[in-house]
Amino acid sequence: MKLYIVIVFLSTCFYSTLSIVTCPDKTSGCPDGMTCCLVSDRQYGCCPLENAVCCQDHLHCCPHGNTCDTAQGRCLSDNTGENSRWYRKRPAVQVQHADEESNEGVESETVVIKKTRQHKPRLPWVNNRKKPQQVQEVTCADQRSKCPDHTTCCELDKGVYGCCPVEDAVCCEDHLHCCPHGTTCDTAEGKCINSQNGVETPWYKKFPSTQVHRKSAIELKEALIECENGDKCKSAGTCCMDSEDEAYCCPFSNGVCCRGATHCCPHGFRCVSIEGKCIQEDNDIMVSMAYEPTKESIESSGTEEKTVCPDKSFCARHETCCESFDEIEQRSVYKCCKLNHATCCEDSCCPRGYHCANGKTCERTAFVRKNFYL
């Protein structure tokens, strides 16, 4: 174990003091004795060979004097025709002069090495389980399939559509790949060529589109709160206890419970028990509140059978708390969707994997494939 730690320490020190070969992008580099090779669009990696041949798959490389055989995954000698294994590229390092990082602005020729990760374009992952979000998607020409926002519908074989992971993309003639806007497809070499400056970049592989599938949204029901004696009321109301410690539900949020729970008053009013009315003295307003005691319940009151909402109200087990707005009370309240891990809409909900659409409908969320590089 001690020997392992010493080896790791020495290798780290050696790596950090290596001279660096700066790649063409001027921001990444490889240790001396390696070769800069593109691994993605404008991103460089390091081939662990000097003067290496960079393969067209943007993942591997071969020794100098060899040709990449991407079909067989090997290197072929230009002189003898013998084959040998190819090498996988490694992540490049970010190179930055120390004087750029120094707060004092001291000039120095020391090179600071930072490990970097391969950059991948950010795609619109949909995550609206807690709050409703406006989901933008691209409907394909067949009106039966769609792609995520900021992608492009491209026709596959037999009239089926797939999705290119870039916006306003160029769909290649092989019906499998695509290129960014402003480039042309080189299907023979498997790459994209900039129409203005001739710069070559990797092309993208299309991923399957999502079939347009709709279903009706599900209405929400009131969440519950638990009273002192274990009885339950709607979360938009208030628990009131009568003289025999029985719980009754006042329909007002933060309502005022009158003696004996024969009636209750809205917040800001006081009870006139004899007359069974509510009064607001500042404005000399009196209202009559005939109270009808009500109770709510679910199958079990055990903690393990509840889904607790952020405002301490709760829904039944395997239900989803959805935030809603009470127009009367002018405040946010939580309601229950009878589905587990549901997508919450304004006044309804959708199954997991669907998003809220117009007319209280649910539409299947477009699928996004992570690995879209060839």
C-alpha positions as CSV (number, residue, x, y, z in Angstrom):
1,M,0.0,0.0,0.0
2,K,2.9,2.4,0.9
3,L,4.6,1.6,-2.4
4,Y,1.4,2.4,-4.3
5,I,1.1,5.8,-2.6
6,V,4.7,6.6,-3.5
7,I,4.2,5.7,-7.1
8,V,1.0,7.8,-7.4
9,F,2.8,10.7,-5.8
10,L,5.8,10.5,-8.0
11,S,3.7,10.1,-11.2
12,T,1.6,13.1,-10.2
13,C,4.7,15.3,-9.7
14,F,6.2,14.1,-13.0
15,Y,3.0,14.8,-14.9
16,S,2.7,18.3,-13.5
17,T,6.2,19.3,-14.6
18,L,6.1,17.9,-18.1
19,S,6.6,20.2,-21.0
20,I,3.4,20.7,-22.9
21,V,2.6,20.5,-26.7
22,T,0.0,23.2,-27.3
23,C,-2.9,22.1,-29.5
24,P,-4.2,24.2,-32.4
25,D,-7.0,25.7,-30.3
26,K,-4.3,27.3,-28.1
27,T,-6.2,26.5,-24.9
28,S,-5.5,22.8,-24.5
29,G,-2.3,20.7,-24.7
30,C,-0.7,17.3,-24.4
31,P,2.4,16.2,-22.6
32,D,5.6,16.1,-24.7
33,G,5.8,12.9,-26.8
34,M,2.1,12.9,-27.5
35,T,0.0,14.1,-30.4
36,C,-3.0,16.5,-30.3
37,C,-6.1,14.9,-32.0
38,L,-9.7,16.1,-32.3
39,V,-12.1,14.1,-30.2
40,S,-15.2,16.2,-30.9
41,D,-16.3,19.5,-32.3
42,R,-13.4,21.9,-31.5
43,Q,-12.3,19.7,-28.6
44,Y,-8.8,18.1,-28.5
45,G,-7.5,14.9,-26.9
46,C,-4.1,13.4,-26.6
47,C,-2.8,10.3,-28.5
48,P,-0.1,8.6,-26.4
49,L,2.3,8.5,-29.5
50,E,4.5,11.1,-31.1
51,N,3.7,12.2,-34.6
52,A,0.7,9.9,-34.5
53,V,-2.0,9.5,-37.2
54,C,-5.4,10.6,-35.9
55,C,-8.2,8.3,-36.9
56,Q,-11.5,9.5,-38.4
57,D,-13.6,8.0,-35.6
58,H,-12.2,10.8,-33.3
59,L,-11.6,8.2,-30.6
60,H,-8.4,6.3,-31.7
61,C,-5.0,6.9,-33.3
62,C,-2.2,5.0,-34.9
63,P,1.6,5.2,-34.9
64,H,3.4,7.3,-37.6
65,G,3.6,5.5,-40.9
66,N,0.3,3.7,-40.4
67,T,-3.2,4.0,-41.7
68,C,-6.3,3.7,-39.5
69,D,-8.6,0.7,-40.4
70,T,-11.7,2.0,-38.6
71,A,-13.8,-0.9,-39.9
72,Q,-11.6,-3.5,-38.3
73,G,-10.4,-1.4,-35.4
74,R,-6.6,-1.6,-36.1
75,C,-3.6,0.1,-37.6
76,L,-2.1,-1.0,-41.0
77,S,1.6,-0.3,-41.8
78,D,2.0,1.7,-45.0
79,N,5.2,-0.2,-45.9
80,T,4.6,-3.8,-44.8
81,G,0.8,-3.9,-44.6
82,E,1.1,-5.6,-41.2
83,N,-1.6,-4.8,-38.7
84,S,-1.2,-3.7,-35.1
85,R,-3.4,-2.4,-32.3
86,W,-4.6,1.1,-32.3
87,Y,-4.5,3.5,-29.3
88,R,-7.4,5.3,-27.6
89,K,-7.0,9.1,-27.1
90,R,-6.8,10.6,-23.7
91,P,-8.3,13.9,-22.4
92,A,-6.2,16.9,-23.1
93,V,-5.1,19.4,-20.4
94,Q,-6.0,23.1,-20.2
95,V,-2.9,25.2,-20.5
96,Q,-2.8,28.7,-18.9
97,H,0.1,30.9,-18.0
98,A,0.6,31.5,-14.3
99,D,0.6,35.3,-14.7
100,E,-3.1,35.0,-16.0
101,E,-4.1,33.4,-12.7
102,S,-1.9,35.5,-10.4
103,N,-3.7,38.3,-8.5
104,E,-0.5,40.3,-8.3
105,G,0.1,40.3,-12.1
106,V,3.7,38.9,-11.8
107,E,5.0,37.8,-15.2
108,S,6.1,34.2,-15.4
109,E,6.8,31.5,-18.0
110,T,5.6,28.7,-15.8
111,V,2.8,26.7,-17.4
112,V,-0.2,25.7,-15.2
113,I,-1.8,22.4,-16.1
114,K,-5.5,21.7,-15.4
115,K,-7.3,18.6,-16.2
116,T,-10.3,19.1,-18.5
117,R,-13.4,17.1,-19.4
118,Q,-14.6,16.6,-22.9
119,H,-17.2,19.2,-23.8
120,K,-20.6,18.0,-24.9
121,P,-23.5,20.2,-26.1
122,R,-26.2,20.8,-23.6
123,L,-29.5,19.5,-24.6
124,P,-33.0,20.4,-23.2
125,W,-33.6,17.7,-20.6
126,V,-37.2,18.0,-19.4
127,N,-37.7,18.0,-15.6
128,N,-41.1,19.4,-14.6
129,R,-42.3,16.9,-11.9
130,K,-42.6,19.6,-9.2
131,K,-43.9,22.7,-11.1
132,P,-45.5,23.0,-14.5
133,Q,-43.1,24.2,-17.2
134,Q,-43.7,25.3,-20.7
135,V,-42.2,22.5,-22.8
136,Q,-41.1,23.4,-26.3
137,E,-40.7,20.6,-28.8
138,V,-40.3,20.3,-32.6
139,T,-43.1,18.6,-34.5
140,C,-41.9,16.7,-37.5
141,A,-43.4,17.0,-41.0
142,D,-45.4,13.8,-40.6
143,Q,-47.3,15.4,-37.6
144,R,-47.0,12.0,-35.8
145,S,-43.5,12.3,-34.4
146,K,-41.5,15.1,-32.6
147,C,-38.1,16.0,-31.3
148,P,-36.9,18.0,-28.3
149,D,-36.5,21.7,-28.5
150,H,-33.2,23.0,-30.2
151,T,-33.0,19.8,-32.3
152,T,-33.9,19.1,-35.9
153,C,-36.3,16.6,-37.5
154,C,-34.4,14.6,-40.1
155,E,-36.0,11.9,-42.3
156,L,-34.7,8.3,-41.9
157,D,-35.4,5.4,-44.2
158,K,-39.0,4.7,-45.3
159,G,-40.4,8.1,-44.2
160,V,-39.6,7.7,-40.5
161,Y,-38.2,10.7,-38.8
162,G,-35.3,10.9,-36.4
163,C,-33.8,13.8,-34.4
164,C,-30.5,15.6,-35.0
165,P,-29.1,17.0,-31.7
166,V,-28.4,20.5,-33.2
167,E,-30.7,23.3,-34.2
168,D,-31.3,24.1,-37.9
169,A,-29.1,21.1,-38.8
170,V,-28.3,19.8,-42.3
171,C,-29.7,16.3,-42.8
172,C,-27.1,14.1,-44.5
173,E,-28.1,11.9,-47.5
174,D,-27.2,8.7,-45.7
175,H,-30.3,9.2,-43.6
176,L,-28.3,8.4,-40.4
177,H,-26.2,11.5,-39.7
178,C,-26.4,15.3,-39.8
179,C,-24.2,18.4,-39.6
180,P,-24.5,21.8,-38.0
181,H,-26.0,24.7,-39.8
182,G,-23.6,26.3,-42.3
183,T,-21.8,23.1,-43.1
184,T,-22.1,20.3,-45.7
185,C,-22.1,16.5,-45.2
186,D,-19.1,14.6,-46.5
187,T,-20.6,11.1,-46.4
188,A,-17.5,9.5,-47.9
189,E,-15.3,10.7,-45.1
190,G,-17.9,10.8,-42.4
191,K,-17.6,14.5,-41.4
192,C,-18.9,18.0,-41.7
193,I,-17.2,20.7,-43.8
194,N,-17.7,24.4,-43.1
195,S,-18.9,26.0,-46.3
196,Q,-16.9,29.2,-45.7
197,N,-13.5,28.3,-44.3
198,G,-13.4,24.5,-45.0
199,V,-12.9,23.6,-41.4
200,E,-13.8,19.9,-40.8
201,T,-15.8,18.8,-37.7
202,P,-17.3,15.5,-36.6
203,W,-20.8,14.8,-37.8
204,Y,-23.7,13.7,-35.5
205,K,-25.7,10.6,-35.4
206,K,-29.5,11.0,-35.3
207,F,-31.5,9.5,-32.4
208,P,-35.1,8.2,-32.5
209,S,-38.0,10.7,-32.5
210,T,-40.9,10.4,-30.1
211,Q,-44.3,9.4,-31.3
212,V,-47.0,12.0,-30.6
213,H,-49.1,10.4,-27.9
214,R,-51.8,12.3,-25.8
215,K,-54.1,11.4,-23.0
216,S,-56.4,13.4,-20.7
217,A,-54.9,15.1,-17.6
218,I,-56.1,14.0,-14.1
219,E,-57.9,16.4,-11.8
220,L,-56.3,17.2,-8.5
221,K,-57.9,16.7,-5.1
222,E,-57.4,18.6,-1.9
223,A,-54.5,17.7,0.3
224,L,-55.2,17.1,4.0
225,I,-53.9,18.3,7.4
226,E,-54.0,16.4,10.6
227,C,-55.8,17.8,13.7
228,E,-54.7,17.3,17.3
229,N,-56.8,14.2,17.8
230,G,-55.7,12.6,14.5
231,D,-58.8,13.6,12.5
232,K,-58.2,15.3,9.1
233,C,-59.3,18.5,7.3
234,K,-58.6,19.9,3.9
235,S,-55.3,21.8,3.7
236,A,-57.1,25.0,2.6
237,G,-59.1,25.0,5.9
238,T,-58.5,25.0,9.7
239,C,-58.9,22.4,12.3
240,C,-61.4,23.4,15.1
241,M,-62.0,21.4,18.3
242,D,-65.4,21.3,20.1
243,S,-65.9,20.9,23.8
244,E,-65.6,17.1,23.6
245,D,-62.3,17.3,21.7
246,E,-63.9,16.3,18.4
247,A,-62.3,17.9,15.4
248,Y,-64.3,19.8,12.8
249,C,-63.1,21.6,9.7
250,C,-63.4,25.3,9.2
251,P,-63.4,26.1,5.5
252,F,-61.2,29.2,5.9
253,S,-57.4,29.3,5.9
254,N,-56.2,30.5,9.3
255,G,-59.8,30.6,10.3
256,V,-61.0,31.7,13.8
257,C,-62.5,28.8,15.7
258,C,-65.5,29.9,17.9
259,R,-66.2,28.4,21.3
260,G,-67.7,24.9,21.1
261,A,-66.9,24.8,17.3
262,T,-70.5,25.6,16.5
263,H,-69.2,28.0,13.9
264,C,-66.0,29.7,12.7
265,C,-65.0,33.0,11.3
266,P,-62.6,34.2,8.5
267,H,-59.2,35.4,9.5
268,G,-59.4,39.0,10.8
269,F,-62.9,38.5,12.3
270,R,-64.0,37.6,15.8
271,C,-66.8,35.4,17.0
272,V,-70.0,36.6,18.4
273,S,-71.0,33.3,20.0
274,I,-74.4,34.3,21.3
275,E,-75.6,35.5,17.9
276,G,-73.5,32.9,15.9
277,K,-72.0,35.7,13.8
278,C,-68.6,37.1,12.9
279,I,-67.7,40.8,13.3
280,Q,-64.8,43.0,12.2
281,E,-64.8,45.9,14.6
282,D,-62.5,48.2,12.7
283,N,-64.8,48.4,9.7
284,D,-68.0,47.7,11.7
285,I,-68.7,44.8,9.4
286,M,-70.8,41.8,10.5
287,V,-71.3,38.6,8.6
288,S,-73.3,35.6,9.4
289,M,-71.5,32.3,9.2
290,A,-73.7,29.2,9.5
291,Y,-71.2,26.5,10.3
292,E,-71.7,23.0,9.0
293,P,-69.1,20.7,10.6
294,T,-67.3,18.4,8.2
295,K,-64.6,15.8,8.3
296,E,-62.1,14.4,5.8
297,S,-60.3,11.1,5.9
298,I,-57.9,8.8,4.0
299,E,-57.4,5.1,4.5
300,S,-54.6,5.3,7.0
301,S,-53.2,8.0,9.3
302,G,-49.8,6.2,9.8
303,T,-46.7,8.2,8.9
304,E,-45.5,5.5,6.5
305,E,-48.7,5.9,4.5
306,K,-48.4,9.6,3.8
307,T,-46.7,11.8,1.2
308,V,-45.9,14.9,3.1
309,C,-46.1,18.2,1.2
310,P,-43.8,21.2,1.8
311,D,-46.5,23.1,3.7
312,K,-46.9,20.1,6.1
313,S,-50.2,19.0,4.5
314,F,-50.2,15.5,3.1
315,C,-51.5,13.2,0.4
316,A,-52.0,9.4,0.4
317,R,-49.0,7.1,-0.1
318,H,-47.8,6.9,-3.7
319,E,-49.6,10.2,-4.6
320,T,-47.8,13.4,-5.7
321,C,-48.1,16.8,-4.0
322,C,-48.8,19.5,-6.6
323,E,-48.6,23.2,-5.9
324,S,-51.7,25.2,-6.8
325,F,-53.0,28.7,-6.3
326,D,-56.2,29.4,-4.3
327,E,-58.0,32.3,-6.0
328,I,-60.2,33.0,-3.0
329,E,-57.4,32.9,-0.4
330,Q,-54.9,34.4,-2.9
331,R,-52.2,32.0,-1.7
332,S,-50.4,28.9,-2.8
333,V,-51.8,25.6,-1.6
334,Y,-51.0,21.9,-2.2
335,K,-53.3,19.4,-3.8
336,C,-52.9,15.7,-4.5
337,C,-52.4,13.8,-7.7
338,K,-53.3,10.2,-7.5
339,L,-50.3,9.2,-9.5
340,N,-46.8,8.6,-8.1
341,H,-44.0,10.8,-9.4
342,A,-46.5,12.7,-11.5
343,T,-46.0,15.9,-13.6
344,C,-47.9,18.7,-12.0
345,C,-49.9,21.1,-14.2
346,E,-51.8,24.3,-13.1
347,D,-55.0,22.5,-11.9
348,S,-54.3,18.9,-13.0
349,C,-51.5,16.4,-13.4
350,C,-49.9,14.0,-15.9
351,P,-48.2,10.6,-15.6
352,R,-44.5,10.5,-15.3
353,G,-42.8,10.9,-18.7
354,Y,-45.6,13.2,-19.9
355,H,-45.8,17.0,-19.9
356,C,-48.8,19.3,-19.7
357,A,-50.3,20.3,-23.0
358,N,-53.2,22.6,-24.0
359,G,-56.7,21.7,-23.1
360,K,-55.9,19.8,-20.0
361,T,-54.2,17.0,-21.9
362,C,-50.9,15.2,-21.4
363,E,-48.3,14.6,-24.1
364,R,-45.4,12.2,-24.0
365,T,-42.1,14.0,-23.4
366,A,-39.7,13.8,-26.3
367,F,-36.8,11.4,-25.7
368,V,-33.3,12.7,-25.7
369,R,-30.4,10.4,-26.4
370,K,-27.1,11.1,-24.6
371,N,-24.6,9.5,-26.9
372,F,-25.2,11.2,-30.2
373,Y,-21.6,11.3,-31.4
374,L,-20.6,8.7,-34.0
